[in-house]
Amino acid sequence: MMSSTFDVTFRVKVTTKRGEQVCVVGDCEQLGDWMAHKALPLSLERWDNNEEIWSRVVKLPGHRDYQYRYFLCTMRESDNEDSDKSVLVTKWETNIKPRTFSPRAYCIHPEDCETQTSIFGRFDGRTSVSRGWLTSQTEIQLRFYGNPIQMWKARHREQMYRIKCTALDHRYKDFVDVESGLEEESRDDLPSCSSTQLWISVLNDQESQPEEPHMHGNLLRDGEYMVFRAQTFEPEYLGFQLDFYVHNPSGSPEDVPKHVGYSYLLPFHIQDTLGKKTVPISGLKHKPIGQISVEHFIAKPMTNFQCSMETSFALHWKRDRGPLDIGHRGMGVSHESKWLAAVRENTVASLAAASSHGADFVEFDVQLSKDWIPVVYHDFQVCLAIRKRKTEEHELFEIPVKDLTAEKLQSMKVAHRTEKTLKHLDIDLEPGDLQPFPTLERVFEALDPHVGFNVEIKYAMQDKTGKFEQDHYFERNMYVDRILEVIMKEAGTRRVVLSCFDPDVCILLRLKQNKYPVLFLTQDVEKWVPFMDKRTLSISDAVHLARAHQFLGVNVESELLLKDLKLVETIKNMGLVLFCWGDANNDPEAMKLLKEKGVDAMIHDRIDIFKDNKENVFKMEYDKKMELLKDMGMLRGDAHDDNRSDSSPGSSS
């Protein structure tokens, strides 16, 4: 039967910034199949009470309902006719359920076939808007911390300074008139990158949320951590101008801060993923007056996977469900623990056993083998057992996991570092699911899809003594890409939460994909050797980092919370989800106390002992939903399967 085609009007009320475009994307070819680079741009229709109304008419067949979302972006058309345009998503609607529209409801009066004038981000009784991810653009961060400004005159050292950052298009050098010389060029004439998005965060209670830079710079206080974030399609041409203003703490708001100097960071200064430079500060008479230390960080988009805009769980959590129980490395630690697991940790068998005892999530550690395959293992080194020629004793020695291929790791008899004193060791390999180093892909295939995954990304960090957990480790962008590619392709409807102790890995996990939430892991610096990175040294630092980069929340060592139970309320009041981990979670009294205080999830050993209810909460909710639909006559008796419409880590449909 022929289907009628309707001229459907999509209309939304929104406030845009200069250069931003409003688009609609949806679940059909006409609406871009949920892909940002295929979305339809809307046109500015009119102004309504200082807000903009954007709209577009789209021809759609009337035989089905449609799902769609609105988003804001900047666009760059491709020079190649065969290539898609580049889209930098600045904000997009991230309600769990997309907007819906049914042309069939308008068959009687097709001339009225238009959506309501929507409020951007507001739908189904709540507002949910997220910042974009890296589609085809690169993000470059400039970081200032640890009193980076050093003025050479003593009287200038006591002053407080404001830093203004301006993105520059370095291609201007190709058009400089050599005969006239640069001395005739004004610094104000240097071409800015109009297509570059620029934000600033200062990691404190008031300024951690990204904002546009102040016209006279933002104040850098002693000991604070300031970050400028620039996103661009052409990072190879991106440079920066830094201007310095003297801050007058007692002046009135009308007082203009005094401009005293400037610095430049050129593209060749910003090459490695992570690096630090010291550059001169020039005074207004073009003479050096000091210097500034600046750290840069480069985040690149994934190359082998494109995220759709169909759904996002990055900031969603069902907060009224109660604390979830998460199996630590499956059934728990199998070395150096009071509650030793009977099954080797981080194996398919251990994870499956936790699932069978009702774990809501299982937590496990992922790192890369030499051939860049994500494998599940905790330590950065592995002890290999070699039988001596003339005796039955075994010699054990450590080798980095990163120096062995996945095949080698899975074919060797390995021991934990605590087993170095063993005199005899059975060389026979365990059955497949009991062996260490299962691939991440295998774990996704093997476990019940109702069981959530808390995937901890292992990354070798530097501690306060200057020692790295593992020398010469992988480049971060490639490392994260390899792991994310497997997760994005294999996760299906499974609930997934990503976490890491390394702040920059967490930032990459959040920037490179738009679907799964990120938790920043933090530890008790009085119990463990502190990391070098300032952002890891306190819970307040962790909270500020999480808010600055739109992480779902933080994963805190339980001992820290038990020392100050008010921290639970403080973190929750910041709008963050709170997981906790650590030995204290194996103490029934401590577990009860933390759950009563409101933690969202507890990672602990021995799910078989410590979980009261031996059934996965998501499976129970799913079964109840299916039974309800069956009683309502909306589901056949044989239609009860494992397909779920909602895979949000902490919510249900």
FIPAMI-322084 format. One line per 4 residues: number of its first residue (from 0); for each residue x, y, z of C-alpha. Coordinates in nm, 3 decimals. Each point is the difference from the previous one (the first is absolute). Example, Ala and Ser with C-alpha at 12.3 -4.5 7.8 and 13.67 -1.06 7.14 Angstrom:
! residues 2
0) 1.230 -0.450 0.780  0.137 0.344 -0.066;
***
This chain:
! residues 653
0) 0.000 0.000 0.000  0.126 0.345 -0.091  0.087 0.224 0.293  -0.080 0.369 0.011;
4) 0.284 0.246 0.044  -0.037 0.291 0.239  0.178 0.332 0.026  0.096 -0.013 0.368;
8) 0.112 0.322 0.169  0.259 -0.035 0.276  0.019 0.306 0.223  0.203 0.077 0.314;
12) 0.059 0.299 0.227  0.363 0.044 0.099  0.268 0.261 0.063  0.313 -0.041 -0.212;
16) 0.343 0.157 0.004  0.172 0.162 -0.293  0.077 -0.255 -0.270  -0.222 -0.274 0.145;
20) -0.243 -0.194 -0.216  -0.314 -0.183 0.120  -0.060 -0.348 -0.146  -0.247 -0.285 0.026;
24) 0.104 -0.366 -0.019  -0.212 -0.313 0.017  -0.058 -0.366 -0.074  -0.045 0.004 -0.376;
28) 0.200 0.088 -0.308  -0.187 0.329 -0.043  0.110 0.103 0.353  0.358 -0.121 -0.025;
32) -0.027 -0.348 0.157  0.114 0.141 0.336  0.336 0.111 -0.142  0.107 0.358 0.072;
36) 0.171 0.055 -0.336  -0.321 -0.101 -0.182  -0.237 0.208 0.215  -0.222 0.270 -0.150;
40) 0.079 0.365 0.078  -0.296 0.218 0.099  -0.053 0.364 -0.096  -0.056 0.293 0.232;
44) -0.372 0.072 -0.034  -0.056 0.287 0.242  0.070 0.144 0.344  -0.238 -0.060 0.289;
48) 0.063 0.190 0.327  0.373 0.018 -0.069  0.012 -0.371 -0.081  0.052 -0.140 -0.346;
52) -0.247 -0.224 -0.181  0.167 -0.239 -0.247  -0.195 -0.222 -0.239  0.011 -0.216 -0.312;
56) -0.253 -0.187 -0.214  0.091 -0.365 -0.074  -0.184 -0.242 -0.230  -0.072 -0.322 0.191;
60) -0.207 -0.308 -0.092  -0.307 -0.031 0.219  0.008 -0.375 0.065  0.207 0.012 0.322;
64) 0.091 0.201 0.308  0.331 0.187 0.023  0.249 0.066 0.275  0.224 0.305 -0.004;
68) 0.217 0.243 0.199  0.123 0.357 -0.038  0.360 0.111 0.040  0.224 0.305 -0.039;
72) 0.321 -0.011 -0.198  0.248 0.176 -0.221  0.055 -0.137 -0.349  0.277 -0.009 -0.255;
76) -0.079 -0.109 -0.353  0.242 -0.246 -0.155  0.220 0.108 -0.290  -0.057 -0.345 -0.150;
80) -0.345 -0.058 -0.151  0.019 -0.368 0.100  0.066 0.076 0.368  -0.251 0.084 0.269;
84) -0.001 0.338 0.169  0.172 0.030 0.337  -0.227 0.070 0.295  0.112 0.120 0.344;
88) -0.288 -0.070 0.240  -0.007 0.262 0.276  -0.321 -0.107 0.178  -0.253 -0.276 -0.062;
92) -0.318 -0.135 0.155  0.074 -0.313 0.203  -0.331 -0.107 0.151  -0.009 -0.380 0.021;
96) -0.304 -0.012 -0.227  0.025 0.212 -0.318  -0.277 0.226 -0.120  -0.268 -0.175 -0.207;
100) -0.231 0.110 -0.278  -0.276 -0.189 -0.182  -0.113 0.131 -0.342  -0.292 -0.244 0.014;
104) -0.157 0.212 0.271  -0.033 0.284 -0.251  -0.148 -0.187 -0.295  -0.325 0.194 0.020;
108) 0.170 0.340 -0.020  0.341 -0.051 -0.159  0.050 0.376 -0.023  0.036 -0.004 0.381;
112) 0.269 -0.265 -0.011  0.260 0.164 0.223  0.159 -0.063 0.333  -0.068 0.224 0.293;
116) 0.243 0.285 0.061  0.240 -0.184 0.228  0.222 0.147 0.270  0.353 -0.117 -0.069;
120) 0.095 -0.278 0.241  -0.338 -0.003 0.174  -0.200 -0.317 -0.058  -0.215 -0.245 0.192;
124) 0.006 0.209 0.317  0.376 0.049 0.030  0.285 0.191 -0.157  0.305 -0.193 -0.114;
128) 0.273 0.164 -0.205  0.358 -0.118 -0.037  0.309 0.143 -0.161  0.115 -0.165 -0.318;
132) 0.273 -0.255 -0.057  0.286 -0.014 -0.249  -0.157 -0.080 -0.336  0.278 0.110 -0.236;
136) 0.153 0.286 0.198  0.295 -0.003 0.239  0.005 0.150 0.349  0.314 0.174 0.125;
140) 0.019 0.090 0.368  0.237 0.254 0.155  0.050 -0.051 0.374  0.147 0.230 0.263;
144) 0.073 -0.115 0.355  0.266 0.009 0.271  0.066 0.378 -0.017  0.100 -0.004 -0.369;
148) 0.055 0.376 -0.043  0.346 0.125 0.091  0.051 0.374 -0.036  0.364 0.106 0.017;
152) -0.039 0.327 0.192  -0.054 -0.054 0.372  -0.283 0.254 0.024  -0.192 -0.182 -0.270;
156) 0.023 -0.338 0.174  -0.240 0.102 0.274  -0.278 0.083 -0.247  -0.282 -0.230 -0.107;
160) -0.058 -0.045 -0.371  -0.286 -0.071 -0.232  0.064 -0.211 -0.311  -0.186 0.050 -0.325;
164) 0.035 -0.263 -0.274  -0.071 0.069 -0.367  0.012 -0.265 -0.272  0.204 0.104 -0.306;
168) 0.005 -0.126 -0.357  0.370 -0.061 -0.066  -0.052 0.004 -0.377  0.028 0.378 0.012;
172) 0.377 -0.050 -0.034  -0.052 -0.099 -0.363  -0.139 0.347 -0.077  0.243 0.220 0.192;
176) 0.156 0.279 -0.208  0.367 -0.076 0.052  0.115 0.341 -0.130  -0.218 0.190 0.248;
180) 0.120 -0.216 0.288  -0.182 -0.127 0.303  0.080 0.309 0.208  -0.279 0.184 -0.178;
184) -0.255 -0.266 0.084  -0.217 0.062 0.306  -0.061 -0.294 0.228  -0.368 0.082 -0.025;
188) 0.020 -0.064 -0.374  0.102 -0.366 0.040  -0.280 -0.213 -0.145  -0.205 -0.187 0.256;
192) -0.150 -0.343 -0.073  -0.366 0.091 -0.033  -0.098 -0.367 -0.040  0.176 -0.102 0.323;
196) -0.213 -0.054 0.310  0.176 0.119 0.318  -0.099 -0.059 0.366  0.163 0.044 0.337;
200) -0.030 -0.189 0.329  0.168 0.072 0.332  -0.014 -0.304 0.225  -0.175 0.149 0.302;
204) -0.355 0.001 0.137  -0.114 0.303 -0.201  0.179 -0.022 -0.337  0.034 -0.367 -0.090;
208) -0.285 0.008 -0.252  0.139 0.103 -0.344  -0.076 0.357 -0.105  0.112 0.244 -0.265;
212) 0.320 0.186 0.098  -0.035 0.346 0.157  0.095 0.289 -0.228  0.270 0.109 0.248;
216) 0.112 -0.349 0.093  -0.081 -0.231 0.286  0.170 0.017 0.338  0.255 -0.269 0.080;
220) 0.036 -0.033 0.377  0.293 -0.166 0.174  -0.035 -0.375 -0.002  -0.298 -0.012 -0.235;
224) -0.029 -0.193 -0.325  -0.115 0.190 -0.311  -0.088 -0.163 -0.331  -0.071 0.158 -0.340;
228) -0.167 -0.238 -0.247  0.000 0.064 -0.374  -0.166 -0.220 -0.263  0.096 0.033 -0.364;
232) -0.018 -0.186 -0.329  0.356 0.107 -0.088  0.226 -0.052 0.304  0.314 0.024 -0.212;
236) -0.065 0.374 -0.047  -0.120 0.082 0.351  0.211 0.229 0.215  -0.078 0.203 0.311;
240) 0.059 0.352 0.128  0.012 0.041 0.378  -0.059 0.347 0.143  0.076 0.089 0.362;
244) -0.193 0.252 0.207  0.074 0.117 0.353  -0.287 -0.091 0.231  -0.117 0.272 0.237;
248) -0.185 -0.180 0.284  -0.121 0.325 0.156  -0.107 0.171 -0.321  -0.357 0.054 -0.110;
252) -0.154 -0.215 -0.276  0.028 0.299 -0.234  0.380 0.012 0.031  0.170 -0.148 -0.305;
256) 0.290 -0.227 0.099  0.338 0.127 -0.114  0.143 -0.183 -0.300  0.372 -0.067 0.063;
260) 0.120 -0.267 -0.241  -0.059 -0.284 -0.240  0.137 -0.338 -0.115  -0.045 -0.225 -0.299;
264) -0.033 -0.375 -0.039  0.048 -0.104 -0.363  -0.110 -0.330 -0.154  0.351 -0.145 0.012;
268) -0.010 0.045 0.379  -0.301 -0.235 0.014  0.096 -0.330 -0.159  -0.010 -0.284 0.254;
272) -0.318 -0.119 0.167  0.122 0.136 0.335  0.282 0.248 0.042  0.121 0.300 0.196;
276) 0.171 0.316 -0.124  0.139 0.316 0.156  -0.038 0.306 -0.224  0.101 0.365 0.056;
280) -0.243 0.273 0.098  0.060 0.316 -0.200  -0.090 0.340 0.137  -0.189 0.263 -0.198;
284) 0.336 0.142 -0.113  0.084 -0.342 -0.150  0.266 -0.082 0.260  -0.015 -0.319 0.206;
288) -0.131 0.059 0.354  -0.049 -0.357 0.119  -0.098 -0.351 -0.102  -0.291 -0.240 0.030;
292) -0.017 -0.379 0.015  -0.288 -0.155 -0.190  -0.100 -0.362 -0.042  -0.185 -0.108 -0.314;
296) -0.216 -0.306 -0.063  -0.136 -0.120 -0.336  -0.318 -0.206 -0.030  -0.074 -0.147 -0.343;
300) -0.324 -0.152 -0.134  -0.041 -0.374 -0.043  0.107 -0.105 -0.349  -0.177 -0.336 -0.039;
304) -0.339 0.070 0.153  -0.265 0.269 -0.039  -0.243 0.060 0.284  -0.367 0.041 -0.078;
308) -0.240 0.238 0.173  -0.267 -0.262 0.061  0.051 -0.007 0.375  0.237 0.103 0.277;
312) 0.035 -0.127 0.354  0.305 0.212 0.080  -0.178 0.208 0.267  -0.293 -0.225 0.092;
316) -0.045 -0.191 0.324  -0.312 -0.125 0.176  0.069 0.150 0.341  -0.300 -0.142 0.187;
320) 0.089 -0.367 -0.056  0.241 -0.036 0.291  0.364 -0.110 0.008  0.113 -0.256 -0.255;
324) 0.230 -0.291 0.082  0.301 -0.035 -0.228  0.222 -0.307 -0.006  0.366 0.108 0.040;
328) 0.197 -0.169 -0.279  -0.289 -0.244 -0.007  -0.015 -0.202 0.323  0.276 0.205 0.159;
332) 0.375 0.017 0.043  0.176 -0.337 -0.021  0.324 0.121 0.164  0.084 0.189 0.320;
336) -0.352 0.030 0.139  -0.187 -0.113 0.310  -0.288 -0.103 -0.224  0.190 -0.192 -0.268;
340) -0.208 -0.098 -0.301  -0.011 -0.370 -0.084  0.027 0.083 -0.370  0.286 0.196 -0.157;
344) -0.087 0.370 -0.023  -0.071 0.172 -0.333  -0.084 -0.324 -0.179  -0.318 -0.086 -0.186;
348) -0.073 -0.264 0.265  0.032 0.252 0.284  -0.217 0.260 -0.175  -0.262 -0.262 -0.087;
352) -0.003 -0.129 0.359  -0.068 0.352 0.129  -0.280 0.028 -0.253  -0.154 -0.328 0.116;
356) -0.001 0.130 0.361  -0.198 0.311 -0.092  0.265 0.265 -0.070  -0.165 0.306 -0.156;
360) 0.331 0.095 -0.164  0.337 -0.168 -0.021  0.318 0.209 0.017  0.312 -0.106 -0.187;
364) 0.327 0.145 -0.126  0.090 0.044 -0.368  0.335 0.077 -0.161  0.165 -0.057 -0.337;
368) 0.228 -0.284 -0.101  0.301 0.054 -0.225  -0.218 -0.054 -0.309  -0.252 0.260 0.126;
372) -0.270 -0.247 0.102  -0.199 0.098 0.312  0.045 -0.271 0.264  -0.132 -0.029 0.354;
376) 0.273 0.010 0.266  0.083 0.220 0.299  0.378 0.031 0.037  0.228 0.167 -0.255;
380) 0.251 -0.284 0.039  -0.047 -0.375 -0.003  0.216 -0.268 0.160  0.095 -0.280 -0.237;
384) 0.087 -0.342 0.138  0.297 -0.179 -0.157  0.096 -0.352 0.111  0.371 -0.040 0.072;
388) 0.185 -0.268 -0.196  0.154 -0.203 0.284  -0.263 0.038 0.272  -0.376 0.005 0.035;
392) 0.010 0.354 0.130  -0.136 0.294 -0.194  0.159 0.333 -0.067  -0.234 0.298 -0.020;
396) 0.073 0.336 -0.156  -0.202 0.309 -0.086  -0.069 0.122 -0.351  -0.229 0.290 -0.104;
400) -0.338 -0.103 -0.134  0.047 0.253 -0.281  0.302 -0.195 -0.130  -0.193 -0.322 -0.069;
404) -0.263 -0.068 -0.264  -0.345 -0.115 0.104  0.074 -0.346 -0.137  0.319 -0.025 0.208;
408) -0.175 0.126 0.312  -0.272 -0.261 -0.036  0.237 -0.287 -0.072  0.240 0.045 0.296;
412) -0.027 -0.121 0.356  0.004 0.320 0.205  0.032 0.071 0.370  -0.078 0.301 0.216;
416) 0.289 0.205 0.137  -0.079 -0.130 0.351  0.073 -0.355 -0.117  0.372 0.059 -0.061;
420) 0.090 -0.217 0.299  -0.167 -0.309 -0.144  0.234 -0.296 -0.049  -0.231 -0.211 -0.211;
424) -0.273 0.104 -0.239  -0.233 -0.202 -0.221  0.081 0.095 -0.357  -0.327 -0.135 -0.148;
428) -0.230 0.270 -0.132  -0.347 0.046 0.148  -0.315 -0.043 -0.211  -0.074 0.296 -0.225;
432) -0.236 0.207 0.217  0.226 -0.046 0.304  0.305 0.137 -0.179  0.120 0.356 0.049;
436) 0.009 0.255 -0.281  -0.339 -0.059 -0.162  -0.056 0.251 -0.278  -0.250 0.277 0.062;
440) -0.197 -0.128 -0.298  -0.026 -0.345 0.161  -0.130 0.146 0.326  -0.278 0.185 -0.184;
444) -0.099 -0.322 -0.176  0.009 -0.223 0.308  -0.206 0.181 0.265  -0.373 0.045 0.047;
448) -0.092 0.328 -0.176  -0.193 0.119 0.307  0.324 0.024 0.199  0.154 0.345 -0.022;
452) 0.371 0.053 -0.066  0.213 0.245 0.198  0.302 0.001 -0.230  0.307 0.142 0.175;
456) 0.253 0.113 -0.258  0.349 -0.065 0.131  0.262 0.261 -0.090  0.352 0.030 0.139;
460) 0.035 0.318 0.207  0.286 0.184 0.169  0.013 0.025 0.377  0.133 0.278 0.222;
464) 0.347 -0.159 0.009  0.023 0.031 -0.377  -0.037 -0.374 -0.061  -0.238 -0.126 -0.270;
468) -0.216 -0.308 0.056  0.133 -0.116 -0.334  0.266 0.169 -0.213  -0.047 0.094 -0.367;
472) -0.374 -0.056 0.001  -0.244 0.039 -0.288  -0.103 0.336 -0.146  -0.333 0.088 0.160;
476) -0.211 0.073 -0.308  0.083 -0.327 -0.173  -0.031 -0.193 0.326  -0.349 0.130 0.076;
480) -0.113 -0.037 -0.362  0.086 -0.372 -0.008  -0.198 -0.071 0.316  -0.297 0.220 -0.092;
484) -0.032 -0.157 -0.344  -0.064 -0.340 0.157  -0.243 0.141 0.256  -0.201 0.198 -0.255;
488) -0.025 -0.297 -0.238  -0.064 -0.276 0.253  -0.203 0.158 0.283  -0.340 -0.029 -0.165;
492) -0.269 0.077 0.261  0.229 -0.065 0.296  0.041 0.269 0.267  0.357 0.127 -0.002;
496) 0.186 0.243 0.226  0.360 0.102 -0.078  0.256 0.101 0.262  0.370 0.071 0.048;
500) 0.244 0.148 0.254  0.172 0.202 -0.274  -0.182 0.334 -0.046  0.100 0.035 -0.364;
504) -0.123 -0.348 -0.088  -0.335 0.090 0.160  -0.010 0.320 -0.207  0.066 -0.201 -0.317;
508) -0.266 -0.256 0.091  -0.251 0.283 0.035  0.107 0.192 -0.312  0.032 -0.287 -0.246;
512) -0.350 -0.146 0.040  -0.346 0.124 0.091  -0.173 -0.308 0.139  0.154 -0.136 0.320;
516) 0.066 0.182 0.330  0.342 0.054 0.153  0.102 -0.016 0.366  0.325 0.144 0.130;
520) 0.175 -0.236 0.242  0.174 0.148 0.303  0.193 -0.153 0.289  0.111 0.071 0.358;
524) 0.335 0.181 -0.037  0.084 -0.080 0.364  -0.030 -0.371 -0.069  0.160 -0.017 -0.346;
528) 0.292 0.182 -0.160  -0.161 0.313 -0.153  0.006 0.053 -0.373  0.188 0.294 -0.148;
532) -0.310 0.146 -0.164  -0.146 0.276 0.220  -0.354 -0.092 -0.104  0.027 -0.338 0.179;
536) 0.095 0.124 0.346  -0.339 0.066 0.163  -0.370 -0.067 -0.034  -0.063 0.370 -0.063;
540) 0.244 -0.012 -0.294  -0.183 -0.306 -0.130  -0.340 0.169 0.029  0.121 0.313 -0.180;
544) 0.149 -0.209 -0.280  -0.321 -0.199 -0.037  -0.211 0.316 -0.025  0.240 0.167 -0.243;
548) -0.015 -0.288 -0.248  -0.357 -0.126 0.053  0.089 -0.335 0.155  -0.294 -0.185 0.152;
552) 0.176 -0.003 0.335  0.289 -0.123 0.211  0.109 -0.338 0.139  0.153 0.062 0.343;
556) 0.194 -0.231 0.230  -0.236 -0.086 0.287  0.249 0.081 0.276  -0.012 0.366 -0.108;
560) -0.378 0.009 0.033  0.006 -0.173 0.339  0.247 0.262 0.129  -0.250 0.273 -0.090;
564) -0.352 -0.123 -0.073  -0.109 0.353 -0.094  0.192 -0.051 -0.325  -0.278 -0.227 -0.125;
568) -0.257 0.278 0.023  0.243 0.257 -0.139  0.072 -0.208 -0.309  -0.367 -0.082 -0.058;
572) -0.098 0.367 0.038  0.241 0.081 -0.283  -0.223 -0.210 -0.225  0.255 -0.281 -0.026;
576) -0.051 -0.375 0.028  0.214 -0.162 0.273  0.155 -0.346 -0.024  0.236 -0.130 0.269;
580) 0.265 -0.271 0.011  0.257 -0.137 0.244  0.057 -0.249 0.280  -0.255 0.174 0.223;
584) -0.271 -0.120 -0.236  0.063 -0.353 0.129  -0.105 0.108 0.351  -0.377 -0.059 0.044;
588) -0.039 0.289 0.245  0.189 0.245 -0.226  -0.203 -0.117 -0.301  -0.326 0.056 0.185;
592) 0.106 0.346 0.115  0.112 0.117 -0.346  -0.316 -0.131 -0.162  -0.213 0.181 0.258;
596) 0.193 0.322 -0.071  -0.092 -0.025 -0.369  0.287 -0.134 -0.209  -0.128 -0.109 -0.341;
600) 0.208 -0.315 -0.038  0.247 -0.209 0.201  0.281 -0.200 -0.156  0.087 -0.291 0.228;
604) 0.136 -0.354 0.011  -0.202 -0.315 0.053  -0.341 0.089 -0.137  -0.104 -0.349 0.112;
608) 0.051 0.101 0.364  -0.080 0.369 0.015  -0.298 0.052 -0.231  -0.331 -0.046 0.178;
612) -0.214 -0.041 -0.310  0.147 -0.263 -0.231  -0.168 0.130 -0.315  0.116 0.267 -0.242;
616) -0.214 0.313 0.047  -0.019 0.071 -0.373  -0.117 -0.355 -0.073  -0.270 0.031 0.268;
620) -0.121 0.331 -0.144  -0.001 -0.143 -0.350  -0.199 -0.309 0.104  -0.258 0.217 0.179;
624) -0.034 0.220 -0.305  -0.052 -0.301 -0.228  -0.262 -0.148 0.232  -0.183 0.333 0.015;
628) -0.005 0.027 -0.380  -0.120 -0.358 -0.024  -0.284 0.065 0.248  -0.101 0.305 -0.204;
632) -0.018 -0.216 -0.313  0.286 0.186 -0.165  0.239 -0.296 0.000  -0.030 -0.361 -0.108;
636) 0.093 -0.266 0.252  0.297 -0.113 -0.210  0.139 0.350 -0.052  0.193 0.010 0.328;
640) 0.363 0.035 -0.101  0.310 0.195 0.090  -0.056 0.295 -0.232  -0.029 0.326 0.188;
644) -0.097 0.342 -0.123  0.208 0.178 0.264  0.367 -0.058 0.079  0.061 0.303 0.216;
648) 0.253 -0.092 0.270  -0.226 0.107 0.280  -0.350 0.039 -0.142  -0.279 -0.207 -0.141;
652) -0.271 0.069 -0.250;
***
